């Protein structure tokens, strides 16, 4: 199983609409990638490790898929639409990482 992490960095002038992201964007992702998406999760940044420190990311979305090939086949069909929707909830430039999930605890 793989995990695609879409991380939205904190920044001085960054705005992020969590309600839109949770209620509109991620359900859209789920509908468009239904053939390859196993599940997703959403993290809202609260703090860094040190007390009273800022988080590095205002939000992180995680998409879980069987393989990188299945994800890429789904995103090839709908990636442009999903990318264009980002402007509806943030001005942050997302950072992407694809990881191999080696263990879930």
Secondary structure, 3 states (H helix, E strand, C coil): CEEEEEEEECCCCCCECHHHHHHHHHHHHHHHCCCCEEEEEEEECCCCCCCCCCCCEEEEEEEEECCHHHHHHHHHHHHHHHHHHHHHCECCCEEEEEEECCCCC
